[in-house]
Amino acid sequence: MYRLLIVDDEPVIVNGLVQLFQENTEFELDVCKAYSAKEALETARKMKLDILVSDIRMPHKSGLQLVDEITYYWPHCRVIFLTGYSEFEYVHEALRKSADNYILKTEGIEPIFEAVKKASAKLDEENRRRIREEKAKLHFQIAESVLRNELMQRALGGEPIRGLLSDPRYEELSFGIDAERPAFFVTAKIDRMDELPAKVIQEAIQRIFGNDLPSTFAGEYAVLEDGVQVWLLQPGKELLGRFQEGDGEQRLHWHGITVYMKGILELVQNECEQLLGASVSFGISGNLAGRWETAGSQYDTLQRMLQGRAAMGHDMVIVDIERASVHEEALYEPGRMKQEDMKQLVIDQIHGYIETHLSGDVSLTAIAEEVHFNPSYLSRYYKQMTGQNLQDYIQNKKLEGAVQLMRNTSLKLNEIAARVGFDSHSYFTTFFKKKMGMAPQDYRNAHLMGGK
């Protein structure tokens, strides 16, 4: 499933396109929206983006400037520009930036549909090419560095990293992590695999991870004595600067780094599944700067979380230490709950999150982060467990919420729309009319008159 982001400073255009794409059964897309370049960049920092459909001219930052920012985070994102009649001066620059297409807004929806189809086809071809390259590499064995693995094993066991790096035993080892700067580790667990040997799968995962990890990270890789794959990662200074917040003395927004990393791991998981037929789960540590001595306990906690999720029958999990809780860890204790009860608990978590955040962010990415799933796997898992599409459930809850508010409150319709997650009254009206067969005001009038 590809993720499409639609950006325009005119909400009526954005909402209309979102609705048309969601209604078009030819597409299997996770459709997101933004009403400004700033909002689009916030989205890019939170989730993987595959296709961008953007207005070429917007206040504060043009679509051309936005593309530079988006492709910083997601270099493979395909770009489609929407233009007005007076904007042909932008076309040359759009082509220079390797945009896939530029379309006049007056041409209607069909050219946009066609452009997205072509962009999806290009993404498919790129994926096939990467898979062909990976298949060619599966025949080669990559020698592991004994010293590097040993150093990583000791560091993640809690030994002081500064002392290890000054140890004469490792003085000839080129180690790309600065112990004085922010860093973290990612650990992998193979949930299931097809016929390929575990060793070959591990090496392929390592290459896929390396290919998908942006050059804005420095990294070291090792396979520990227990066979667990670990990457020790360090964001570059420019990337860290993009996650600084606050006026005056700036503070590093570490949660933002973690969320961005989850988007990268989502891409790795999807490619592992497509290429290898393997399901891989990941755990993300907290910031190790100034607290390297906690690496061992963080590693143990993440391993328990991953093992617990495996016991629940979950694949393609992404857990992070920031969201670990004593309550959740207790659920993984042997004999604490039956597997079916634990599975139902996750469905209850999903429903609870939707109920609580109905007026806010109920995107696949947001829900997936709540339950530690890959967004694509979340959609499949929910359908498997309930027999219902998650998007259908969300829309039904929005409809139920709107009906209840109409029947039991005197709130204005635009206030009701906002409470059930619609930032456009006209978009809400279209949605309600499609579901109920009448406009919201007509429904409310009928109810007040005693109608059903």
LUMTOR-607337 format. One record per residue (C-alpha): residue number from 1; x, y, z. Coordinates in pm, 1 decimal. Example, Ala and Ser with C-alpha at 12.3 -4.5 7.8 and 13.67 -1.06 7.14 Angstrom:
! LUMTOR-607337
seq / c1 / c2 / c3
1 / 1230.0 / -450.0 / 780.0;
2 / 1367.0 / -106.0 / 714.0;
***
This chain:
! LUMTOR-607337
seq / c1 / c2 / c3
1 / 0.0 / 0.0 / 0.0;
2 / 136.6 / 339.5 / -99.1;
3 / 77.7 / 658.7 / 98.6;
4 / -50.6 / 963.2 / -92.9;
5 / -25.4 / 1315.3 / 49.9;
6 / -247.2 / 1585.2 / -104.2;
7 / -141.0 / 1946.9 / -34.4;
8 / -324.6 / 2267.1 / -125.1;
9 / -404.0 / 2587.7 / 62.9;
10 / -766.0 / 2558.7 / -53.5;
11 / -941.6 / 2307.9 / 179.6;
12 / -1227.0 / 2249.3 / -64.9;
13 / -978.3 / 2117.2 / -324.0;
14 / -793.1 / 1899.6 / -72.1;
15 / -1108.5 / 1751.5 / 81.0;
16 / -1263.7 / 1690.1 / -258.6;
17 / -955.8 / 1505.8 / -384.8;
18 / -930.3 / 1299.8 / -65.9;
19 / -1293.8 / 1192.4 / -100.1;
20 / -1257.3 / 1107.9 / -469.5;
21 / -947.7 / 895.2 / -409.6;
22 / -1109.6 / 714.0 / -117.1;
23 / -1416.1 / 637.2 / -327.5;
24 / -1215.9 / 513.5 / -627.6;
25 / -1185.1 / 135.5 / -591.2;
26 / -900.7 / 122.2 / -845.4;
27 / -663.0 / 256.9 / -582.8;
28 / -528.5 / 96.4 / -267.1;
29 / -384.7 / 405.9 / -103.2;
30 / -344.7 / 547.5 / 244.9;
31 / -459.9 / 903.2 / 163.2;
32 / -338.4 / 1192.2 / 380.4;
33 / -397.3 / 1566.4 / 347.0;
34 / -238.4 / 1899.1 / 438.5;
35 / -359.8 / 2254.8 / 393.4;
36 / -14.5 / 2417.9 / 387.7;
37 / 348.5 / 2338.5 / 315.7;
38 / 420.5 / 2361.4 / 688.7;
39 / 156.2 / 2101.7 / 768.7;
40 / 286.5 / 1880.6 / 485.7;
41 / 638.4 / 1889.9 / 634.5;
42 / 501.4 / 1794.1 / 975.6;
43 / 340.9 / 1492.8 / 808.1;
44 / 666.8 / 1403.7 / 628.9;
45 / 847.3 / 1392.2 / 962.0;
46 / 591.7 / 1148.2 / 1101.3;
47 / 533.0 / 895.0 / 825.1;
48 / 666.5 / 747.6 / 502.3;
49 / 542.4 / 929.5 / 190.4;
50 / 527.2 / 765.0 / -152.5;
51 / 333.9 / 1010.4 / -373.1;
52 / 289.7 / 1385.9 / -333.1;
53 / 13.9 / 1579.2 / -512.1;
54 / 75.7 / 1946.9 / -439.6;
55 / -39.0 / 2290.0 / -548.7;
56 / 259.6 / 2456.3 / -714.1;
57 / 184.8 / 2800.3 / -564.8;
58 / 101.4 / 2840.6 / -195.3;
59 / 155.0 / 3115.0 / 64.5;
60 / 485.0 / 3122.5 / 257.7;
61 / 639.1 / 2822.9 / 74.7;
62 / 572.2 / 2713.7 / -283.5;
63 / 517.5 / 2357.8 / -396.0;
64 / 861.7 / 2367.8 / -558.1;
65 / 1022.6 / 2454.6 / -224.3;
66 / 812.2 / 2191.1 / -51.5;
67 / 944.5 / 1918.6 / -282.1;
68 / 1302.4 / 1989.7 / -173.3;
69 / 1198.5 / 1941.8 / 188.4;
70 / 986.1 / 1630.7 / 128.7;
71 / 1255.3 / 1453.8 / -74.2;
72 / 1507.0 / 1527.2 / 202.1;
73 / 1313.5 / 1282.3 / 419.7;
74 / 1174.9 / 1050.4 / 148.7;
75 / 1401.3 / 1056.7 / -161.3;
76 / 1188.7 / 804.6 / -355.3;
77 / 864.1 / 1004.4 / -321.1;
78 / 698.4 / 1068.5 / -659.6;
79 / 579.0 / 1426.1 / -722.5;
80 / 273.9 / 1557.6 / -910.7;
81 / 208.9 / 1932.0 / -930.9;
82 / -126.6 / 2106.1 / -969.3;
83 / -107.0 / 2437.4 / -1154.6;
84 / -323.3 / 2732.8 / -1257.7;
85 / -337.1 / 2890.9 / -1603.6;
86 / -101.5 / 3173.7 / -1505.2;
87 / 165.5 / 2948.8 / -1359.2;
88 / 344.0 / 2809.5 / -1660.9;
89 / 658.2 / 2993.5 / -1553.7;
90 / 688.9 / 2726.0 / -1284.0;
91 / 674.0 / 2435.8 / -1527.7;
92 / 1040.6 / 2448.0 / -1630.4;
93 / 1149.1 / 2446.7 / -1266.2;
94 / 907.5 / 2160.6 / -1190.7;
95 / 1060.4 / 1951.3 / -1468.7;
96 / 1409.6 / 2036.2 / -1346.0;
97 / 1314.9 / 1891.9 / -1009.6;
98 / 1212.4 / 1567.0 / -1182.5;
99 / 842.9 / 1601.8 / -1105.7;
100 / 641.7 / 1313.3 / -1251.8;
101 / 368.5 / 1539.3 / -1385.9;
102 / 206.4 / 1881.9 / -1372.3;
103 / -167.9 / 1917.9 / -1422.5;
104 / -397.9 / 2214.4 / -1468.4;
105 / -661.7 / 2227.8 / -1196.3;
106 / -921.5 / 2299.7 / -1464.2;
107 / -860.7 / 1962.9 / -1630.0;
108 / -1062.3 / 1775.3 / -1366.0;
109 / -995.8 / 1458.4 / -1168.2;
110 / -919.6 / 1205.5 / -1445.0;
111 / -571.9 / 1343.0 / -1531.5;
112 / -487.5 / 1339.7 / -1160.7;
113 / -605.1 / 979.2 / -1129.8;
114 / -394.2 / 889.0 / -1434.2;
115 / -87.0 / 1067.3 / -1297.1;
116 / -115.1 / 884.3 / -964.0;
117 / -152.8 / 552.9 / -1149.4;
118 / 168.7 / 625.4 / -1341.5;
119 / 348.1 / 730.9 / -1021.8;
120 / 235.9 / 405.5 / -854.7;
121 / 361.1 / 209.6 / -1156.3;
122 / 700.9 / 381.1 / -1127.8;
123 / 715.4 / 294.0 / -758.3;
124 / 626.8 / -66.3 / -845.2;
125 / 907.8 / -76.5 / -1100.7;
126 / 1156.6 / 72.0 / -852.5;
127 / 1054.7 / -190.5 / -597.3;
128 / 1095.1 / -467.0 / -855.1;
129 / 1438.0 / -333.2 / -947.9;
130 / 1549.5 / -328.6 / -584.3;
131 / 1415.8 / -680.4 / -539.1;
132 / 1607.2 / -799.1 / -847.3;
133 / 1924.9 / -643.8 / -709.1;
134 / 1868.4 / -801.1 / -369.2;
135 / 1804.9 / -1142.9 / -520.3;
136 / 2137.6 / -1116.3 / -701.3;
137 / 2309.7 / -1032.9 / -373.0;
138 / 2153.6 / -1322.3 / -181.2;
139 / 2419.2 / -1552.8 / -331.0;
140 / 2700.1 / -1361.4 / -165.4;
141 / 2802.8 / -1402.5 / 197.4;
142 / 2902.5 / -1089.6 / 387.2;
143 / 3177.9 / -1145.4 / 638.9;
144 / 3095.6 / -1020.4 / 987.8;
145 / 3341.8 / -824.8 / 1193.6;
146 / 3415.2 / -1021.9 / 1509.0;
147 / 3559.3 / -721.3 / 1687.9;
148 / 3267.3 / -496.2 / 1590.6;
149 / 3014.2 / -750.6 / 1714.9;
150 / 3208.2 / -794.8 / 2036.1;
151 / 3225.8 / -420.3 / 2098.9;
152 / 2852.3 / -379.4 / 2033.4;
153 / 2773.3 / -676.0 / 2259.6;
154 / 2969.4 / -519.1 / 2544.0;
155 / 2825.1 / -170.7 / 2488.1;
156 / 2467.9 / -303.3 / 2490.2;
157 / 2556.8 / -502.6 / 2798.7;
158 / 2606.3 / -174.5 / 2981.8;
159 / 2985.0 / -131.6 / 2972.2;
160 / 3097.5 / 234.8 / 2945.9;
161 / 3123.0 / 319.4 / 2576.9;
162 / 3406.1 / 569.5 / 2626.7;
163 / 3619.8 / 306.3 / 2797.0;
164 / 3547.8 / 52.7 / 2523.7;
165 / 3644.4 / 292.7 / 2246.3;
166 / 3975.4 / 369.4 / 2418.0;
167 / 4053.3 / -1.3 / 2468.8;
168 / 4366.1 / -96.9 / 2266.2;
169 / 4178.6 / -406.8 / 2151.3;
170 / 3953.9 / -186.9 / 1936.7;
171 / 4193.9 / 92.8 / 1845.4;
172 / 4220.1 / -23.9 / 1483.6;
173 / 3843.3 / -52.4 / 1450.3;
174 / 3675.7 / 226.2 / 1255.1;
175 / 3369.9 / 293.3 / 1470.9;
176 / 3134.3 / 560.5 / 1334.2;
177 / 2950.8 / 653.2 / 1657.1;
178 / 3051.0 / 950.1 / 1874.6;
179 / 2984.8 / 859.8 / 2238.9;
180 / 2932.8 / 1227.6 / 2328.9;
181 / 2642.8 / 1288.6 / 2089.5;
182 / 2280.6 / 1164.9 / 2077.7;
183 / 2252.7 / 804.2 / 1960.5;
184 / 2017.0 / 508.2 / 1991.8;
185 / 1990.9 / 147.0 / 1886.1;
186 / 1738.1 / -56.6 / 1688.9;
187 / 1695.9 / -428.9 / 1744.5;
188 / 1526.8 / -671.9 / 1504.6;
189 / 1332.8 / -993.6 / 1555.9;
190 / 1234.3 / -1222.6 / 1267.5;
191 / 874.8 / -1328.6 / 1336.5;
192 / 839.2 / -1569.0 / 1044.1;
193 / 1020.3 / -1654.2 / 721.6;
194 / 964.2 / -1867.6 / 414.5;
195 / 1208.4 / -2125.7 / 281.6;
196 / 1531.9 / -1924.4 / 286.8;
197 / 1783.8 / -2008.2 / 562.2;
198 / 1786.4 / -1779.2 / 867.5;
199 / 2145.9 / -1668.9 / 795.0;
200 / 2053.7 / -1557.7 / 442.1;
201 / 1744.6 / -1376.3 / 572.9;
202 / 1953.0 / -1190.8 / 831.4;
203 / 2203.4 / -1073.7 / 570.8;
204 / 1924.1 / -959.2 / 339.7;
205 / 1758.2 / -765.0 / 622.6;
206 / 2092.0 / -597.7 / 693.5;
207 / 2125.1 / -485.5 / 329.7;
208 / 1763.9 / -367.3 / 305.1;
209 / 1806.5 / -169.5 / 627.2;
210 / 2128.4 / -15.4 / 495.5;
211 / 1964.7 / 77.5 / 163.2;
212 / 1663.6 / 241.8 / 330.7;
213 / 1854.9 / 422.7 / 606.0;
214 / 1912.6 / 784.4 / 492.8;
215 / 2268.7 / 910.5 / 477.0;
216 / 2173.7 / 1157.8 / 750.2;
217 / 2238.1 / 873.6 / 998.3;
218 / 2571.0 / 719.8 / 1093.4;
219 / 2536.9 / 355.8 / 1184.7;
220 / 2707.1 / 41.3 / 1310.6;
221 / 2563.7 / -308.3 / 1270.4;
222 / 2619.6 / -629.1 / 1464.7;
223 / 2471.1 / -971.4 / 1527.0;
224 / 2490.9 / -1041.4 / 1899.7;
225 / 2573.3 / -1375.4 / 2059.1;
226 / 2204.2 / -1458.4 / 2095.7;
227 / 2158.1 / -1406.7 / 1719.8;
228 / 1974.4 / -1075.0 / 1754.2;
229 / 2047.8 / -809.2 / 1491.7;
230 / 2125.1 / -463.0 / 1627.1;
231 / 2194.8 / -128.0 / 1460.1;
232 / 2357.7 / 148.4 / 1664.7;
233 / 2250.8 / 475.4 / 1500.0;
234 / 2344.8 / 840.4 / 1531.9;
235 / 2152.8 / 1126.1 / 1364.6;
236 / 2374.9 / 1377.7 / 1185.6;
237 / 2397.7 / 1736.4 / 1307.8;
238 / 2175.0 / 1874.4 / 1031.8;
239 / 1904.0 / 1617.5 / 1101.9;
240 / 1921.3 / 1689.1 / 1475.9;
241 / 1886.4 / 2059.1 / 1398.2;
242 / 1558.6 / 1990.9 / 1220.2;
243 / 1422.8 / 1836.3 / 1538.8;
244 / 1517.5 / 2121.2 / 1770.8;
245 / 1229.8 / 2306.7 / 1933.6;
246 / 1177.1 / 2607.0 / 2159.9;
247 / 1299.7 / 2964.4 / 2155.8;
248 / 1627.8 / 3073.9 / 2305.2;
249 / 1801.0 / 2762.7 / 2440.6;
250 / 1675.4 / 2496.5 / 2203.4;
251 / 1574.3 / 2149.2 / 2318.0;
252 / 1600.9 / 1831.6 / 2113.7;
253 / 1260.5 / 1684.3 / 2031.8;
254 / 1367.7 / 1321.0 / 2067.6;
255 / 1018.0 / 1179.5 / 2019.2;
256 / 1022.2 / 1337.3 / 1672.0;
257 / 1341.2 / 1145.1 / 1588.7;
258 / 1175.6 / 823.6 / 1708.5;
259 / 862.1 / 880.1 / 1499.8;
260 / 1073.5 / 953.4 / 1191.2;
261 / 1267.6 / 632.3 / 1254.8;
262 / 940.6 / 437.4 / 1269.0;
263 / 861.3 / 558.1 / 918.3;
264 / 1197.1 / 423.1 / 797.4;
265 / 1139.3 / 90.4 / 972.8;
266 / 793.6 / 66.4 / 814.1;
267 / 965.5 / 83.2 / 474.2;
268 / 1217.4 / -185.8 / 577.4;
269 / 938.5 / -414.7 / 702.2;
270 / 738.1 / -378.3 / 381.7;
271 / 1038.7 / -460.1 / 163.9;
272 / 1135.2 / -760.1 / 378.9;
273 / 784.4 / -897.3 / 338.1;
274 / 776.6 / -837.6 / -39.0;
275 / 1128.3 / -960.5 / -111.8;
276 / 1188.0 / -1232.0 / 144.9;
277 / 841.1 / -1338.1 / 253.5;
278 / 970.2 / -1259.8 / 602.4;
279 / 796.6 / -1072.5 / 881.4;
280 / 1033.2 / -859.8 / 1091.3;
281 / 962.5 / -668.3 / 1411.7;
282 / 1176.1 / -386.4 / 1551.9;
283 / 1246.1 / -224.8 / 1888.1;
284 / 1381.0 / 130.5 / 1928.3;
285 / 1579.9 / 244.6 / 2233.3;
286 / 1578.6 / 587.9 / 2389.2;
287 / 1853.3 / 849.2 / 2354.9;
288 / 2178.7 / 703.8 / 2490.7;
289 / 2364.0 / 1036.5 / 2517.8;
290 / 2477.9 / 1073.2 / 2878.2;
291 / 2316.1 / 742.5 / 2975.2;
292 / 2499.9 / 467.6 / 2791.6;
293 / 2492.4 / 263.9 / 3112.3;
294 / 2118.1 / 210.6 / 3056.0;
295 / 2173.6 / 38.3 / 2718.9;
296 / 2163.3 / -309.0 / 2871.8;
297 / 1837.8 / -257.9 / 3059.9;
298 / 1678.6 / -92.7 / 2756.2;
299 / 1784.2 / -386.4 / 2540.2;
300 / 1630.6 / -633.8 / 2786.7;
301 / 1305.0 / -437.2 / 2801.6;
302 / 1273.4 / -422.3 / 2423.1;
303 / 1342.1 / -795.2 / 2393.3;
304 / 1065.6 / -870.1 / 2644.0;
305 / 825.1 / -646.1 / 2454.5;
306 / 905.0 / -812.7 / 2121.3;
307 / 881.9 / -1161.8 / 2267.0;
308 / 553.8 / -1072.0 / 2433.2;
309 / 409.2 / -945.1 / 2107.4;
310 / 522.4 / -1265.7 / 1934.6;
311 / 340.1 / -1465.2 / 2202.1;
312 / 27.7 / -1267.1 / 2113.9;
313 / 64.7 / -1378.3 / 1751.8;
314 / 157.8 / -1030.7 / 1625.2;
315 / 385.9 / -971.4 / 1325.3;
316 / 555.2 / -654.7 / 1194.2;
317 / 559.7 / -482.0 / 1532.6;
318 / 751.9 / -158.9 / 1601.1;
319 / 796.8 / -96.5 / 1973.8;
320 / 990.3 / 187.8 / 2131.3;
321 / 1120.7 / 228.5 / 2482.3;
322 / 948.8 / 566.5 / 2522.2;
323 / 608.1 / 399.5 / 2506.3;
324 / 696.1 / 102.7 / 2726.5;
325 / 490.0 / 76.5 / 3041.9;
326 / 493.8 / -149.5 / 3345.1;
327 / 128.2 / -231.5 / 3275.8;
328 / 199.6 / -346.4 / 2921.5;
329 / 505.6 / -549.9 / 3017.8;
330 / 302.1 / -725.9 / 3288.0;
331 / 64.8 / -855.6 / 3019.7;
332 / 349.0 / -1055.2 / 2864.2;
333 / 419.2 / -1260.5 / 3176.0;
334 / 368.5 / -1634.2 / 3106.1;
335 / 16.3 / -1747.3 / 3192.4;
336 / -107.1 / -1394.3 / 3256.1;
337 / -356.0 / -1395.6 / 2966.3;
338 / -466.7 / -1637.1 / 2697.1;
339 / -352.5 / -1549.6 / 2343.9;
340 / -708.0 / -1487.2 / 2222.5;
341 / -771.2 / -1254.5 / 2517.2;
342 / -453.2 / -1063.5 / 2437.5;
343 / -555.0 / -1030.9 / 2072.9;
344 / -892.8 / -892.7 / 2178.3;
345 / -715.2 / -651.1 / 2409.9;
346 / -536.3 / -499.8 / 2107.6;
347 / -865.8 / -460.9 / 1921.0;
348 / -1007.3 / -291.7 / 2231.7;
349 / -702.2 / -60.3 / 2234.9;
350 / -766.5 / 31.8 / 1871.9;
351 / -1134.5 / 102.3 / 1938.7;
352 / -1050.6 / 298.1 / 2252.1;
353 / -800.6 / 514.2 / 2067.7;
354 / -1053.0 / 589.9 / 1792.3;
355 / -1321.6 / 681.1 / 2047.3;
356 / -1084.1 / 912.6 / 2232.6;
357 / -934.6 / 1078.4 / 1924.8;
358 / -1238.3 / 1090.7 / 1696.4;
359 / -1205.1 / 1468.3 / 1658.0;
360 / -831.5 / 1446.4 / 1592.7;
361 / -582.1 / 1214.0 / 1426.6;
362 / -725.9 / 868.1 / 1355.2;
363 / -493.8 / 792.2 / 1063.4;
364 / -346.5 / 445.0 / 1017.5;
365 / -7.5 / 578.6 / 1128.6;
366 / -141.0 / 728.7 / 1451.7;
367 / -336.1 / 415.0 / 1545.8;
368 / -43.5 / 190.9 / 1450.5;
369 / 188.9 / 383.9 / 1681.5;
370 / -59.4 / 340.1 / 1966.0;
371 / -53.5 / -41.3 / 1933.4;
372 / 309.4 / -76.5 / 1809.7;
373 / 218.7 / -206.4 / 1461.8;
374 / 338.0 / -142.3 / 1111.1;
375 / 51.7 / 62.7 / 954.8;
376 / 8.2 / -177.5 / 661.3;
377 / 1.4 / -478.4 / 894.4;
378 / -246.8 / -301.3 / 1124.3;
379 / -499.3 / -277.6 / 841.2;
380 / -462.5 / -648.7 / 758.3;
381 / -464.5 / -756.3 / 1121.9;
382 / -781.9 / -563.9 / 1199.3;
383 / -960.7 / -712.8 / 897.4;
384 / -844.0 / -1061.7 / 994.8;
385 / -959.5 / -1021.4 / 1356.2;
386 / -1292.6 / -845.4 / 1298.6;
387 / -1390.5 / -918.6 / 938.7;
388 / -1430.5 / -544.3 / 885.1;
389 / -1212.1 / -280.2 / 719.5;
390 / -1062.7 / -42.4 / 974.2;
391 / -1148.4 / 260.6 / 760.4;
392 / -1512.8 / 147.9 / 750.6;
393 / -1516.5 / 118.0 / 1129.6;
394 / -1373.3 / 469.7 / 1168.8;
395 / -1629.8 / 617.6 / 930.8;
396 / -1912.4 / 437.1 / 1109.5;
397 / -1795.0 / 575.2 / 1445.1;
398 / -1783.0 / 925.0 / 1298.3;
399 / -2136.5 / 878.5 / 1168.7;
400 / -2261.0 / 739.3 / 1501.5;
401 / -2099.6 / 1028.0 / 1686.7;
402 / -2256.5 / 1284.9 / 1455.0;
403 / -2602.7 / 1128.6 / 1488.1;
404 / -2579.6 / 1119.6 / 1867.2;
405 / -2473.1 / 1483.9 / 1883.9;
406 / -2757.7 / 1587.4 / 1650.6;
407 / -3013.3 / 1400.9 / 1858.2;
408 / -2890.8 / 1492.9 / 2203.1;
409 / -2730.3 / 1838.8 / 2177.6;
410 / -2803.0 / 2180.8 / 2036.9;
411 / -2454.2 / 2215.4 / 1891.0;
412 / -2429.1 / 2381.9 / 1551.6;
413 / -2357.9 / 2151.2 / 1260.1;
414 / -2009.7 / 2291.5 / 1204.8;
415 / -1932.5 / 2223.6 / 1573.7;
416 / -2060.0 / 1866.8 / 1536.7;
417 / -1848.6 / 1822.9 / 1224.3;
418 / -1537.8 / 1930.1 / 1415.9;
419 / -1614.8 / 1694.2 / 1705.1;
420 / -1623.2 / 1392.9 / 1475.5;
421 / -1305.8 / 1486.9 / 1290.7;
422 / -1416.0 / 1695.5 / 991.3;
423 / -1235.5 / 2027.1 / 949.6;
424 / -1461.2 / 2119.6 / 658.1;
425 / -1836.9 / 2160.3 / 701.1;
426 / -1899.6 / 2092.2 / 332.3;
427 / -1690.8 / 1774.3 / 346.2;
428 / -1894.0 / 1660.9 / 650.3;
429 / -2220.7 / 1734.6 / 468.0;
430 / -2113.7 / 1526.7 / 167.0;
431 / -2005.6 / 1239.5 / 393.1;
432 / -2326.8 / 1244.6 / 597.7;
433 / -2552.5 / 1265.5 / 293.7;
434 / -2378.1 / 971.0 / 130.1;
435 / -2416.3 / 758.9 / 443.6;
436 / -2767.3 / 862.6 / 551.5;
437 / -2931.1 / 962.4 / 223.2;
438 / -3008.9 / 1314.8 / 341.9;
439 / -2824.6 / 1631.8 / 442.7;
440 / -2737.6 / 1680.9 / 813.9;
441 / -2982.4 / 1969.4 / 855.8;
442 / -3264.3 / 1767.8 / 697.5;
443 / -3187.9 / 1478.8 / 932.2;
444 / -3190.7 / 1707.0 / 1235.4;
445 / -3517.9 / 1869.0 / 1125.0;
446 / -3677.0 / 1527.1 / 1074.8;
447 / -3566.0 / 1417.9 / 1419.1;
448 / -3699.2 / 1733.7 / 1583.9;
449 / -4031.8 / 1672.9 / 1409.7;
450 / -4043.6 / 1321.6 / 1548.4;
451 / -3921.3 / 1152.3 / 1232.7;
452 / -3690.3 / 852.7 / 1224.6;
***
